[in-house]
Amino acid sequence: MKTYRITLIEGDGIGKEVAHSARRVLEATGLSLAFETFEAGGETLKKTGELIPGALIESLDRTRLALKGPITTPVGGGFTSVNVALRKRFDLYANIRPIRNVPGDIDMIIFRENTEGLYGGVERIVSPDRVEAVKVVTRKASKRILFKAFESARILKKSKVTVVHKANILKYSDGLFLKIARETAGDFGIPLEEVIVDNMCLQMVMRPQAFGIIVTMNLYGDILSDLGAGLVGGLGLVPSGNIGDEGAIFEAVHGSAPDIAGRGIANPVAMIRSGALLLRHVGEEEKAGAIEKAVNRILARGRVRTPDLGGRDTTLAMEKAIIAAMKEG
């Protein structure tokens, strides 16, 4: 049996709780999994002076595969986002966020460019009263995220790809992304739907069933995926994968929620679904499907619900219910 080596990043706040729930669900599949466990983030900075320990980077260099709990980056003070730093370090250019509800009438995947745009963190101080942020859009980065979105549309037999932009105002930066989207659509022979980002927010609320594959730039993708999470039950349900050509990190979309840390009531579903995405990434389709089926079964029954879903159940109760549902087959 093949052994998969996985770097487990515990994170801050509720990170440790939900990360270890996801680990136990993955282990319940019966696969041979070897986890290398590390801390990172704000609490680690206080203890060690490092946001991202060198040993963690060395582990990722070896495994090229990680399951990551939410991490807190100190606000201000010149600290670089841990998430952004890891994405840049391992060139994880595709942030893929499935947005699905249990009935199945909402089923979209957001492909978000993950390495540039405003999230590149390129800023300059012009004067004490003026700062500027630079939005970087390149052909290389745009082409590869667009290729990934259209390739997925072809594999999943989707009828169109929706590109989200603001090229009516940002004529050069967003205009370049839109131009490359049109070229890529022509290469694949798949229809391209072009939607301005503010209108897209409206359309996703009014008719979410109309969208399947959505591709966009960094900031827009972050906003749209949170909006999408609100359509399907909240951030506690939505997984994501940060994928490059030589590595991948899977994580929940939500943050570290320090206000409920240590209380054992965080919803682990987003992390568990992220674990399923990890298994699908390494080719374990059957095991990934078993986890996803079990999660959907528990959510549909509604007997076990953490507080964010209107219930009173614990993180552990949700985890155990999902593992039990996996055993049902």
Secondary structure as GFF3:
##gff-version 3
##sequence-region A 1 329
A	DSSP	beta_strand	3	9	.	.	.	ID=ss1
A	DSSP	alpha_helix	15	27	.	.	.	ID=ss2
A	DSSP	beta_strand	32	38	.	.	.	ID=ss3
A	DSSP	alpha_helix	42	48	.	.	.	ID=ss4
A	DSSP	alpha_helix	54	63	.	.	.	ID=ss5
A	DSSP	beta_strand	65	68	.	.	.	ID=ss6
A	DSSP	alpha_helix	82	89	.	.	.	ID=ss7
A	DSSP	beta_strand	94	100	.	.	.	ID=ss8
A	DSSP	beta_strand	107	113	.	.	.	ID=ss9
A	DSSP	beta_strand	117	127	.	.	.	ID=ss10
A	DSSP	beta_strand	130	136	.	.	.	ID=ss11
A	DSSP	alpha_helix	139	155	.	.	.	ID=ss12
A	DSSP	beta_strand	161	165	.	.	.	ID=ss13
A	DSSP	alpha_helix	173	188	.	.	.	ID=ss14
A	DSSP	beta_strand	192	196	.	.	.	ID=ss15
A	DSSP	alpha_helix	197	206	.	.	.	ID=ss16
A	DSSP	three_ten_helix	208	210	.	.	.	ID=ss17
A	DSSP	beta_strand	213	216	.	.	.	ID=ss18
A	DSSP	alpha_helix	218	231	.	.	.	ID=ss19
A	DSSP	three_ten_helix	235	237	.	.	.	ID=ss20
A	DSSP	beta_strand	239	243	.	.	.	ID=ss21
A	DSSP	beta_strand	248	252	.	.	.	ID=ss22
A	DSSP	three_ten_helix	258	260	.	.	.	ID=ss23
A	DSSP	alpha_helix	269	281	.	.	.	ID=ss24
A	DSSP	alpha_helix	285	301	.	.	.	ID=ss25
A	DSSP	three_ten_helix	307	309	.	.	.	ID=ss26
A	DSSP	alpha_helix	315	328	.	.	.	ID=ss27
###
